[in-house]
Amino acid sequence: MNRRGFVKGAGLATLLGLAGVGTPTSVARADDVRPSPKTPLYRELVPEIFAPLPDPADHVPAIVIGSGFGASVTALRLSQSGIQVAVLERGSRWPSDPWRDIFVSDTIPDGRGFWHRTTFTGVNRIPVPVDSFGGVLDVCSYPGIDVWRGACVGGGSVVFTGVMIEPEQRFFDHVFRGVVDYREMHDVYYPKARSILRPSVMPADIYNSFAFAHSRAWDEQVRAAGYTPQPIDGAWNWDIIRDELAGRSRPSATVGCSNLGNSNGAKFDLNQNYLRYAEETGYARIYPGHRVDAIAKEPGASGRYTVAVTKLAPTGEVLRTRTLTCDMLFLAAGSVGTSELLVRARATDALPNLNEHIGEGWGSNGDVALARPLTTLEVGTQGTPSASRILDEEGAPVSLESWFIPGMTPFDITILASLGIVLDDTRGRFVCDPTDQHVDLQWPDDGTDGYSARALEVNDNVACHCRTTSQPALYADASFTAHPLGGAVIGRATDEYGRVCGYENLYVMDGAAVPGSTGTVNPSLTISALAERNIEQIIRSGG
């Protein structure tokens, strides 16, 4: 394959680091009882995920569905208030260790990487079989766009690339339109979230190491084009990355691993902060392997909710089905998961009072994968943490972040990657067929065209100022998002603090509440800060 073909083939996989997903691929049911042929190997490598799973009580005062950013914030603050909380997570609870082979690499993934998929498509565009297993990343294919979701305890924090940026006020206000006050978020809740998540900029010694030659080349390119690269905060343990560089830990973040997990704990995922702190209160318990299939009002019980749960082994085997009840129900299963539960509940009359805004306002955050030629002969493995970004406002506002090629060897592959994030108003909606309860995402046929072209325009501008070592074709791919947002938008489907309209003690606490975009930045910090704001008000007001 020539370099032009490689770059075009890399597209989606190049940017967000996953060489294994580039086109819609086959999905196996999570309750498919046929075990992966690699199950004995996984039992040997990661016995912890095969340990007997705990069961929640039949009734819990508060249930949190999901264990990502919004869920973890919610669980901590509820438990600190003395409220018993059950955190339900469909995926496994994966350990970390400096040397063990816990997570699979991004380059040659297996079942540990994907949530019950049967194939993946690599950079050569050839579908390759993968064993169906309860891995950490769920790739949902909809007409016109793929959506990446975490499927493990810690949710997206295990499979993201650590970037945490507060949006600028003018972009924040454009998105939230006065429902959420930026100054309050800036002064109180962004700092509150940062104090727990601990993001920081890349230290100079790491930036100047062999694993980040691509970051230095990226910065040189944007400077040549007239931009000033801005340092990025990342949720990384720089001491563990130093251990990798010094040979004191297995290579992970320094060789382009991130999107299928970091075995050595190099990333400050939520298992190291919010979730751990919640459990330490004694009031919160996490229940892996518990998939929530439906929610409803309990018949004849004022204020209570029912939660239909399937208990799953990592192989997909169904261990048990139950219906739990709770007094307070917090939805934080990610934009897709939360939206699915709500639109299904409305379509089946399980929650008939949900308003017309449920399922609406879904966006991709304007994500675009970009590639351009390399401009240095100093080539090492491409480390995962992102060092810097630029912002261009000559047209629709767009940021480009320095990115990485996943898990590649130190050979010259002649390209650099960027993540483009465009401030874009394209929106889709979730709909449910009540006959089979299937939920689908309706996304415009040309939904990605405008923001993809805008991101490519900026990438082209940078490339045309570069003296490159090669001339592969430039490429932009918006056929995916790793940042799904919306579907239960704050101030529309909910009140201004996430209380679902039409019901008491039912809340949306995650990216589903965000109106489709976080204003040219990655959403994790905003989701966390918004959850801090909302749960504080919910607790203070008594519901």
VEXSE-836287 format. One record per residue (C-alpha): residue in three letters; residue number from 0; x, y, z; chain. Coordinates in steps of 0.02 Angstrom, whole numbers, plus 32768, in hexadecimal, padded with zeros to 4 digits. Each point is the difference from the previous one (the first is absolute). Example, Ala and Ser with C-alpha at 12.3 -4.5 7.8 and 13.67 -1.06 7.14 Angstrom:
REM VEXSE-836287
 residuo num   c1   c2   c3 cadena
     ALA   0 8267 7F1F 8186      A
     SER   1 8045 80AC 7FDF      A
//
This chain:
REM VEXSE-836287
 residuo num   c1   c2   c3 cadena
     MET   0 8000 8000 8000      A
     ASN   1 8045 80AC 7FD4      A
     ARG   2 8008 808E 807D      A
     ARG   3 7F69 8057 7FB6      A
     GLY   4 7F9B 7F64 801A      A
     PHE   5 8042 7FEA 80AF      A
     VAL   6 7FCE 80AE 8037      A
     LYS   7 7F54 7FF3 7FB3      A
     GLY   8 7FEC 7F55 804E      A
     ALA   9 8039 803C 80A9      A
     GLY  10 7F7B 8089 8005      A
     LEU  11 7F9A 7FDD 8098      A
     ALA  12 807D 7F8A 804E      A
     THR  13 8092 8076 7FEF      A
     LEU  14 7FBC 808A 8069      A
     LEU  15 7FB2 7FB7 8099      A
     GLY  16 807F 7F78 800A      A
     LEU  17 7F9B 7F66 7FD8      A
     ALA  18 8049 7FA5 7F6C      A
     GLY  19 7F76 7F81 8010      A
     VAL  20 7F62 805D 7FD0      A
     GLY  21 7FEA 805C 7F5F      A
     THR  22 7F5D 7FC5 7FB4      A
     PRO  23 7F5F 7FB8 8046      A
     THR  24 8024 7F53 8042      A
     SER  25 7F9E 7F6C 803E      A
     VAL  26 7FBA 8001 80AF      A
     ALA  27 7FDB 7F69 806B      A
     ARG  28 7F77 8005 8083      A
     ALA  29 8045 801D 80AE      A
     ASP  30 7F9B 7F6C 803C      A
     ASP  31 8043 7F8A 7F7A      A
     VAL  32 802E 7F6B 806B      A
     ARG  33 8084 7FBD 7F89      A
     PRO  34 80A2 8027 805A      A
     SER  35 8095 8048 7FA7      A
     PRO  36 8082 7F7C 7FD6      A
     LYS  37 807C 8072 8058      A
     THR  38 7FA1 7FFB 80A4      A
     PRO  39 8082 7F8D 8053      A
     LEU  40 8088 807C 7FD0      A
     TYR  41 7F9C 8091 8047      A
     ARG  42 7FE2 7F9F 80A1      A
     GLU  43 80BB 7FED 8010      A
     LEU  44 802B 80B4 7FD4      A
     VAL  45 7F74 8058 8060      A
     PRO  46 7FB4 7F88 807F      A
     GLU  47 7FB3 8092 8060      A
     ILE  48 7F76 801C 7F7F      A
     PHE  49 7FC9 7F4A 8012      A
     ALA  50 7FEA 800A 80BD      A
     PRO  51 7F4E 7FE9 8042      A
     LEU  52 7F9D 80A1 7FE9      A
     PRO  53 7FA8 8050 8094      A
     ASP  54 7F45 801D 7FFA      A
     PRO  55 7FA9 809F 8037      A
     ALA  56 7F6F 7FFC 8079      A
     ASP  57 7F51 7FF5 7FB8      A
     HIS  58 7FE1 80B3 8037      A
     VAL  59 8084 8089 800B      A
     PRO  60 7FDE 80B6 802F      A
     ALA  61 8062 803E 7F69      A
     ILE  62 8033 7FA8 7F60      A
     VAL  63 807F 804B 7F89      A
     ILE  64 8000 7FB1 7F53      A
     GLY  65 80AE 8006 7FB5      A
     SER  66 80AC 8021 804A      A
     GLY  67 804B 8086 7F90      A
     PHE  68 8021 80B6 8028      A
     GLY  69 7F50 803A 802C      A
     ALA  70 7FD8 7F5E 805A      A
     SER  71 809E 8004 8069      A
     VAL  72 7FE7 80B4 8036      A
     THR  73 7F4D 7FD7 8030      A
     ALA  74 8030 7F64 8061      A
     LEU  75 8084 805B 8065      A
     ARG  76 7F95 8094 8031      A
     LEU  77 7F69 7F96 802C      A
     SER  78 8068 7F8B 806A      A
     GLN  79 8054 8092 8057      A
     SER  80 7F51 8039 802F      A
     GLY  81 7FDD 7F5A 8053      A
     ILE  82 7F91 7FB9 7F77      A
     GLN  83 8012 7F48 7FD5      A
     VAL  84 802D 7FF3 7F48      A
     ALA  85 8009 7F6D 7F87      A
     VAL  86 8067 8023 7F63      A
     LEU  87 7FCB 7F8A 7F74      A
     GLU  88 807F 7FE3 7F75      A
     ARG  89 7FEB 7F84 7F70      A
     GLY  90 80BB 7FE7 7FE6      A
     SER  91 8088 7FB4 806A      A
     ARG  92 806E 804C 8084      A
     TRP  93 80AF 7FF4 7FBA      A
     PRO  94 809C 8008 806E      A
     SER  95 80A5 8057 7FDD      A
     ASP  96 80B3 7FC8 8018      A
     PRO  97 80AB 8043 7FC9      A
     TRP  98 802D 7F62 7FA1      A
     ARG  99 7F67 7F93 7FDF      A
     ASP 100 7FAF 7FF1 7F55      A
     ILE 101 7F54 8037 8039      A
     PHE 102 7FC0 8065 7F6C      A
     VAL 103 8021 7FD7 7F4B      A
     SER 104 8065 8077 7F94      A
     ASP 105 7FAA 8072 7F84      A
     THR 106 8064 7FB7 7F70      A
     ILE 107 7FCA 7F49 8007      A
     PRO 108 7F63 7FFC 806C      A
     ASP 109 7FA1 7F69 803D      A
     GLY 110 7F61 7FE8 8064      A
     ARG 111 8042 8060 8095      A
     GLY 112 7FF7 809B 7F93      A
     PHE 113 7F4D 7FFA 7FC3      A
     TRP 114 7F54 7FE9 8049      A
     HIS 115 7FC0 7F64 7FA6      A
     ARG 116 8037 8023 7F4E      A
     THR 117 802D 7F79 7F84      A
     THR 118 806F 8060 7F86      A
     PHE 119 806B 809A 7FF9      A
     THR 120 8042 805E 7F69      A
     GLY 121 80B5 8038 8009      A
     VAL 122 8060 8086 7FA3      A
     ASN 123 800F 7F8E 7F69      A
     ARG 124 7F41 7FFF 7FF5      A
     ILE 125 7FF8 7F43 8009      A
     PRO 126 7F82 7FBE 8080      A
     VAL 127 8053 7F8B 807C      A
     PRO 128 7FA1 7F8C 8074      A
     VAL 129 8005 8028 80B9      A
     ASP 130 7FBB 7F93 8089      A
     SER 131 7F5F 8039 8052      A
     PHE 132 8024 8030 80B4      A
     GLY 133 7FD1 8085 807E      A
     GLY 134 808E 8076 7FD5      A
     VAL 135 8011 80B5 8032      A
     LEU 136 7FC7 805F 7F64      A
     ASP 137 7F53 7FF6 7FB3      A
     VAL 138 7FF4 803C 7F4B      A
     CYS 139 7F4C 8022 7FCE      A
     SER 140 7FE2 8010 7F45      A
     TYR 141 7F70 806F 7FC8      A
     PRO 142 7FD6 803C 7F50      A
     GLY 143 8081 8085 7FDA      A
     ILE 144 8065 7FFA 80A0      A
     ASP 145 8054 7F8A 807B      A
     VAL 146 7FFD 8026 80BA      A
     TRP 147 8087 7FC6 807A      A
     ARG 148 7FCD 7FDC 80B4      A
     GLY 149 8058 7FBF 8099      A
     ALA 150 7FC6 7F56 803F      A
     CYS 151 805A 7FE6 80A5      A
     VAL 152 8007 8043 80B1      A
     GLY 153 803F 80B1 7FE8      A
     GLY 154 7FA5 8012 7F59      A
     GLY 155 804F 8079 7F87      A
     SER 156 808E 802A 8077      A
     VAL 157 804F 7F56 7FDB      A
     VAL 158 7FF9 8013 7F42      A
     PHE 159 8018 80BA 7FE5      A
     THR 160 80A3 805B 7FDD      A
     GLY 161 8002 8066 809E      A
     VAL 162 7FE1 80AD 7FB7      A
     MET 163 7FA6 8076 8077      A
     ILE 164 7FE1 80B2 7FC6      A
     GLU 165 7F88 8085 803D      A
     PRO 166 7FA8 8054 7F6D      A
     GLU 167 800A 80BA 7FE3      A
     GLN 168 7F6A 8062 803D      A
     ARG 169 7FC0 8037 7F56      A
     PHE 170 7FFB 7F4D 7FC3      A
     PHE 171 7FB6 7FBE 80A2      A
     ASP 172 7F76 8084 7FF9      A
     HIS 173 7FDD 7FD7 7F4A      A
     VAL 174 7FE0 7F4B 8030      A
     PHE 175 7FA4 8011 80A5      A
     ARG 176 7FA1 809F 7FD0      A
     GLY 177 7FF1 8044 80AF      A
     VAL 178 7FBD 7F62 8053      A
     VAL 179 80A6 7FE8 805B      A
     ASP 180 8062 8096 803E      A
     TYR 181 80B3 7FFC 7FC1      A
     ARG 182 8048 806F 8089      A
     GLU 183 7FBE 7F8B 8086      A
     MET 184 8048 7F6B 7FA5      A
     HIS 185 80A7 8058 7FE8      A
     ASP 186 800E 803D 80B3      A
     VAL 187 7FBB 7F69 805C      A
     TYR 188 7FDE 7F5F 7FA3      A
     TYR 189 808C 7FF1 7F81      A
     PRO 190 807F 8019 808E      A
     LYS 191 7FA0 7F85 806D      A
     ALA 192 8007 7F79 7F7A      A
     ARG 193 80B7 8025 7FD8      A
     SER 194 802F 7FEC 80B8      A
     ILE 195 7FC7 7F4A 7FF8      A
     LEU 196 8030 7FD2 7F4E      A
     ARG 197 80AE 8051 800D      A
     PRO 198 8022 802F 7F4A      A
     SER 199 80A3 805A 7FD9      A
     VAL 200 806A 8033 7F6B      A
     MET 201 8087 7F8F 7FBD      A
     PRO 202 80A6 801D 805D      A
     ALA 203 8094 803A 7F99      A
     ASP 204 8068 7F63 801A      A
     ILE 205 7F75 7F93 7FBA      A
     TYR 206 7FDB 8078 7F72      A
     ASN 207 80B8 7FF8 7FCE      A
     SER 208 800C 7F42 8008      A
     PHE 209 800B 7F8E 7F69      A
     ALA 210 7F4A 7FC9 8015      A
     PHE 211 7FC2 80B0 7FDE      A
     ALA 212 8064 8031 7F67      A
     HIS 213 7F5A 8005 7FA5      A
     SER 214 7FBF 8081 807D      A
     ARG 215 8095 8070 7FE2      A
     ALA 216 7FED 7FED 7F43      A
     TRP 217 7F47 802B 800F      A
     ASP 218 8027 809F 8060      A
     GLU 219 8085 8032 7F81      A
     GLN 220 7F82 7FEC 7F73      A
     VAL 221 7F79 806C 804E      A
     ARG 222 807E 8087 802E      A
     ALA 223 803A 8004 7F4B      A
     ALA 224 7F4A 801D 7FCE      A
     GLY 225 7FF1 8094 8077      A
     TYR 226 7FAA 7FAD 8094      A
     THR 227 8039 7FFC 80B5      A
     PRO 228 7FEC 7F52 804B      A
     GLN 229 7FA8 8003 80A8      A
     PRO 230 8032 7F7E 8083      A
     ILE 231 7F78 7F82 8028      A
     ASP 232 7FD1 7FB9 80AA      A
     GLY 233 7FFE 7F43 8003      A
     ALA 234 7FCB 7F84 8086      A
     TRP 235 80A5 7FA3 7FFF      A
     ASN 236 8073 7FC1 8089      A
     TRP 237 80A1 8047 7FBA      A
     ASP 238 8069 7F9C 807C      A
     ILE 239 7FBE 7F5D 7FB7      A
     ILE 240 8027 8041 7F52      A
     ARG 241 80B0 8026 803D      A
     ASP 242 8007 7F4C 803E      A
     GLU 243 7FD2 7FC6 7F52      A
     LEU 244 8089 8069 7FB2      A
     ALA 245 807E 7FBD 807E      A
     GLY 246 7FCD 7F4A 7FED      A
     ARG 247 7FB2 7FF4 80AD      A
     SER 248 7F53 7FD8 7FBB      A
     ARG 249 7FB9 7FAB 7F68      A
     PRO 250 7FEF 807A 7F6E      A
     SER 251 7F4E 803F 7FEE      A
     ALA 252 7FE1 80BB 7FF0      A
     THR 253 80AA 8017 7FAE      A
     VAL 254 7FD6 7F88 7F73      A
     GLY 255 7F55 8042 7FD1      A
     CYS 256 7F91 7F9A 8073      A
     SER 257 7F68 8053 804C      A
     ASN 258 7F5D 7FDD 7FA6      A
     LEU 259 7FFB 7F4C 803A      A
     GLY 260 8044 8027 80AD      A
     ASN 261 80AA 801B 8053      A
     SER 262 8034 7F63 805D      A
     ASN 263 8079 805A 8073      A
     GLY 264 7F89 8086 803F      A
     ALA 265 805A 808D 7FA5      A
     LYS 266 7F5B 805A 7FE9      A
     PHE 267 7FA2 8048 8094      A
     ASP 268 7F5E 7FA5 7FDA      A
     LEU 269 7F6B 800C 8075      A
     ASN 270 8031 7F61 805C      A
     GLN 271 808F 8065 8049      A
     ASN 272 7F99 8092 803E      A
     TYR 273 7F43 801C 8001      A
     LEU 274 7FCC 7F49 8005      A
     ARG 275 8084 7FD1 807F      A
     TYR 276 7FD2 8092 8070      A
     ALA 277 7F47 7FD3 7FF3      A
     GLU 278 8021 7F4E 8038      A
     GLU 279 806D 803C 808F      A
     THR 280 7F6A 8059 804D      A
     GLY 281 7FAF 7F57 801F      A
     TYR 282 7F5E 803B 7FB0      A
     ALA 283 8022 7FD8 7F48      A
     ARG 284 8017 7F55 7FB0      A
     ILE 285 802B 7FDC 7F4C      A
     TYR 286 7FB1 7F6D 7FA7      A
     PRO 287 805C 7FCC 7F61      A
     GLY 288 7FAB 7F8E 7F83      A
     HIS 289 7F55 804F 801C      A
     ARG 290 7FAF 803B 7F5F      A
     VAL 291 7F65 806B 8013      A
     ASP 292 7F7E 7FD4 7F7C      A
     ALA 293 7F6B 806A 8033      A
     ILE 294 7FC2 807D 8080      A
     ALA 295 7F4E 8026 8038      A
     LYS 296 7F95 8044 808D      A
     GLU 297 7FD6 7F79 807D      A
     PRO 298 7F45 7FDC 7FF4      A
     GLY 299 7FA3 803D 8098      A
     ALA 300 809B 8042 8059      A
     SER 301 800B 80BC 800B      A
     GLY 302 80A9 803F 7FC9      A
     ARG 303 8057 7F59 7FEB      A
     TYR 304 8052 7FC4 7F5F      A
     THR 305 801F 7F51 7FBD      A
     VAL 306 80A2 7FD3 7FA8      A
     ALA 307 8005 7F61 7F97      A
     VAL 308 80AF 7FB7 800A      A
     THR 309 805B 7F73 7FA8      A
     LYS 310 8098 7FBC 8059      A
     LEU 311 8087 7FD0 7F83      A
     ALA 312 80A1 7F9E 8005      A
     PRO 313 8090 804A 7F9A      A
     THR 314 7FDD 7F7A 7F7E      A
     GLY 315 7F50 8043 7FE6      A
     GLU 316 7FAC 7F72 805C      A
     VAL 317 7F63 8037 805C      A
     LEU 318 8014 7FD7 80B7      A
     ARG 319 7F5F 804A 8041      A
     THR 320 7F73 8079 7FD9      A
     ARG 321 7FB1 806C 8086      A
     THR 322 7F96 8098 801F      A
     LEU 323 8044 8079 8082      A
     THR 324 7FA8 8094 804D      A
     CYS 325 803F 80A7 803D      A
     ASP 326 7FC1 80A5 8044      A
     MET 327 8076 806A 7F97      A
     LEU 328 803C 7FD0 7F52      A
     PHE 329 8096 8054 7FB1      A
     LEU 330 801C 7FDF 7F47      A
     ALA 331 80B7 8009 7FD0      A
     ALA 332 8016 7F76 7F80      A
     GLY 333 804E 8076 7F82      A
     SER 334 7FA6 8063 7F7A      A
     VAL 335 7FCB 7F64 7FA2      A
     GLY 336 7FD4 7F94 8096      A
     THR 337 7F9E 8085 805D      A
     SER 338 7FA3 8035 7F63      A
     GLU 339 7FD5 7F4C 7FD4      A
     LEU 340 7FB5 7FE0 80AC      A
     LEU 341 7F98 809E 7FFB      A
     VAL 342 7FBB 7FF4 7F4E      A
     ARG 343 7FD7 7F49 801C      A
     ALA 344 7FA7 8029 80A3      A
     ARG 345 7F98 8084 7FA9      A
     ALA 346 7FD7 7F93 7F68      A
     THR 347 7FC7 7F6F 806D      A
     ASP 348 7F9E 806D 807B      A
     ALA 349 8074 7FCE 808D      A
     LEU 350 801D 80BB 801A      A
     PRO 351 7F73 804E 7F9A      A
     ASN 352 8015 80B1 8045      A
     LEU 353 80AB 801A 7FB1      A
     ASN 354 7FFA 8099 7F91      A
     GLU 355 801F 8018 7F46      A
     HIS 356 80B6 8030 801B      A
     ILE 357 8034 7F51 8037      A
     GLY 358 8073 7FB8 7F7B      A
     GLU 359 801E 80A8 7FAD      A
     GLY 360 8099 806F 7FF0      A
     TRP 361 8083 7F7A 7FE6      A
     GLY 362 80A6 8035 7FB6      A
     SER 363 80AD 7FBB 7FDA      A
     ASN 364 805F 8092 8050      A
     GLY 365 803F 8027 7F51      A
     ASP 366 8087 7F78 8008      A
     VAL 367 806E 7FEB 7F66      A
     ALA 368 8098 7F90 7FE9      A
     LEU 369 808B 8056 7FA0      A
     ALA 370 80A8 7FCE 7FB9      A
     ARG 371 808B 8061 7FAC      A
     PRO 372 80B5 7FDE 7FCE      A
     LEU 373 808C 7FED 807E      A
     THR 374 8087 8086 8001      A
     THR 375 808B 7FAE 8061      A
     LEU 376 8073 7F6D 7FEC      A
     GLU 377 8003 7FEC 80BD      A
     VAL 378 7F7E 7F79 8011      A
     GLY 379 7FDA 7F9A 809A      A
     THR 380 7F67 7FA6 803E      A
     GLN 381 7F75 807F 800E      A
     GLY 382 7FCF 801D 80B4      A
     THR 383 7F48 8012 8027      A
     PRO 384 7FF1 809E 806C      A
     SER 385 7FD6 809B 7F9D      A
     ALA 386 8078 808F 801C      A
     SER 387 7FAC 8094 7FAB      A
     ARG 388 7F74 8048 7F98      A
     ILE 389 7FD9 8093 7F8F      A
     LEU 390 7F60 8062 7FE5      A
     ASP 391 7FCA 804A 7F59      A
     GLU 392 7F6D 8078 7FF3      A
     GLU 393 8011 8039 7F4B      A
     GLY 394 7F61 7F9E 7FDE      A
     ALA 395 7F9E 7F90 8074      A
     PRO 396 806B 7FF1 809E      A
     VAL 397 806B 7F63 7FFA      A
     SER 398 8089 7FBD 806F      A
     LEU 399 8086 7F86 7FCB      A
     GLU 400 8056 7F96 8084      A
     SER 401 80A4 7FA7 7FE8      A
     TRP 402 7FDB 7F47 7FFC      A
     PHE 403 805A 7F5C 7FE4      A
     ILE 404 800D 7F67 7F91      A
     PRO 405 7FCC 7F69 8068      A
     GLY 406 807C 7F81 8039      A
     MET 407 806F 800F 7F68      A
     THR 408 80B5 7FCA 7FF5      A
     PRO 409 8088 8084 7FF3      A
     PHE 410 8003 7FF3 7F43      A
     ASP 411 7FDB 809C 7F9B      A
     ILE 412 7F49 7FFB 7FCD      A
     THR 413 800A 80B5 7FC6      A
     ILE 414 7F62 8045 804F      A
     LEU 415 7FC8 8065 8095      A
     ALA 416 7F52 7FF6 804A      A
     SER 417 7F8E 8086 8046      A
     LEU 418 7F56 8000 8050      A
     GLY 419 7F95 808C 7FBA      A
     ILE 420 7F6C 803E 8065      A
     VAL 421 7F8C 8079 7FA8      A
     LEU 422 7F79 806C 8050      A
     ASP 423 7F72 7FB9 7F9A      A
     ASP 424 7F43 8001 8015      A
     THR 425 7FD7 7F5F 7FA2      A
     ARG 426 7F8E 7F94 806B      A
     GLY 427 7FAF 7F56 7FFA      A
     ARG 428 7F79 7FAA 8065      A
     PHE 429 7FE0 7F58 8050      A
     VAL 430 7F5E 7FA5 7FD5      A
     CYS 431 7FB6 7F5F 8042      A
     ASP 432 7F91 7F84 7FA5      A
     PRO 433 7F84 7FCB 8086      A
     THR 434 7FDE 7F59 7FAA      A
     ASP 435 80AE 7FBB 801C      A
     GLN 436 8044 8088 8075      A
     HIS 437 8095 801B 7F8E      A
     VAL 438 804F 80AC 800F      A
     ASP 439 8055 8051 7F6B      A
     LEU 440 805C 80A3 7FE2      A
     GLN 441 7FBE 806B 7F71      A
     TRP 442 8095 8063 7FBF      A
     PRO 443 7FF8 8070 7F66      A
     ASP 444 8048 7FB1 7F63      A
     ASP 445 8074 8095 7FEB      A
     GLY 446 8012 801B 80BB      A
     THR 447 80BD 7FFD 8004      A
     ASP 448 8024 8059 7F5C      A
     GLY 449 8008 80B3 803E      A
     TYR 450 806C 7FE8 8098      A
     SER 451 806F 7F81 7FAB      A
     ALA 452 8026 807C 7F75      A
     ARG 453 8023 808A 807D      A
     ALA 454 807C 7F96 8062      A
     LEU 455 8056 7FC9 7F60      A
     GLU 456 800F 80B6 7FCB      A
     VAL 457 8066 8029 809C      A
     ASN 458 8066 7F61 7FEF      A
     ASP 459 8026 802D 7F4A      A
     ASN 460 8037 80AD 8035      A
     VAL 461 807E 7FB5 807A      A
     ALA 462 803F 7F82 7F82      A
     CYS 463 801E 807E 7F76      A
     HIS 464 807D 805C 806F      A
     CYS 465 8064 7F63 8024      A
     ARG 466 809E 7FB9 7FB8      A
     THR 467 7FD0 7F4B 8007      A
     THR 468 8065 7F61 7FF6      A
     SER 469 7F78 7FB7 7F8F      A
     GLN 470 7F61 8034 7FA7      A
     PRO 471 7F71 7F8C 802B      A
     ALA 472 7F51 803D 7FDD      A
     LEU 473 7FAF 8063 808B      A
     TYR 474 7F69 7FAF 804C      A
     ALA 475 7F6C 8026 8070      A
     ASP 476 7F89 7F7F 8047      A
     ALA 477 7F64 802E 8061      A
     SER 478 7FAB 7F57 7FF2      A
     PHE 479 8010 7FE6 80BC      A
     THR 480 7FF6 8059 80A6      A
     ALA 481 8052 7FD3 80A4      A
     HIS 482 7FA3 8092 8050      A
     PRO 483 7F45 7FDE 7FF1      A
     LEU 484 7F99 8087 8054      A
     GLY 485 7F47 8026 8015      A
     GLY 486 7F5E 7FA1 7FF7      A
     ALA 487 7FBD 8040 80A6      A
     VAL 488 8038 80B5 7FF8      A
     ILE 489 8004 806B 809C      A
     GLY 490 7F7C 8087 8003      A
     ARG 491 7F94 7FA1 7F83      A
     ALA 492 7FEE 7F48 802C      A
     THR 493 802F 802E 80B2      A
     ASP 494 7FFA 809B 806B      A
     GLU 495 809D 806A 8012      A
     TYR 496 804B 7F83 807C      A
     GLY 497 7FE0 7F5A 7FAA      A
     ARG 498 7F58 7FD4 804D      A
     VAL 499 7F9D 7FA5 7F7A      A
     CYS 500 7F63 8060 7FD1      A
     GLY 501 7F60 7FA7 8030      A
     TYR 502 804A 7F98 808D      A
     GLU 503 8045 8016 80AF      A
     ASN 504 80A2 7FB1 8039      A
     LEU 505 8036 7FD4 7F4F      A
     TYR 506 809E 8054 7FC2      A
     VAL 507 8076 800B 7F6A      A
     MET 508 80B4 8016 803A      A
     ASP 509 806F 7FDD 7F6A      A
     GLY 510 8029 8034 7F4F      A
     ALA 511 7F4B 7FE7 7FCB      A
     ALA 512 7FDB 80A5 8057      A
     VAL 513 8081 8060 7F9A      A
     PRO 514 7FB5 8054 7F64      A
     GLY 515 8064 7FA1 7F7C      A
     SER 516 80A4 805E 8014      A
     THR 517 8078 8041 8083      A
     GLY 518 8040 808F 7F97      A
     THR 519 809C 7FC4 7FA2      A
     VAL 520 8045 7F9A 8091      A
     ASN 521 7FF6 7F4D 8040      A
     PRO 522 7F69 7FE9 8072      A
     SER 523 803F 7F9F 8097      A
     LEU 524 8028 8096 806D      A
     THR 525 7F5D 8059 7FD6      A
     ILE 526 7F99 7F63 8022      A
     SER 527 8057 7FED 80A8      A
     ALA 528 7FEC 80B7 8030      A
     LEU 529 7F4A 8002 7FCB      A
     ALA 530 7FDE 7F65 8068      A
     GLU 531 8055 8054 8095      A
     ARG 532 7F8F 8097 7FEA      A
     ASN 533 7F61 7F9D 7FEB      A
     ILE 534 8017 7F81 808B      A
     GLU 535 802D 808B 807A      A
     GLN 536 7F59 8055 7FDD      A
     ILE 537 7F9F 7F5C 8004      A
     ILE 538 8048 7FD1 80A9      A
     ARG 539 7FEE 80B0 8046      A
     SER 540 7F49 800B 7FCD      A
     GLY 541 7FD4 7F51 8038      A
     GLY 542 7FDF 7FBC 7F52      A
//
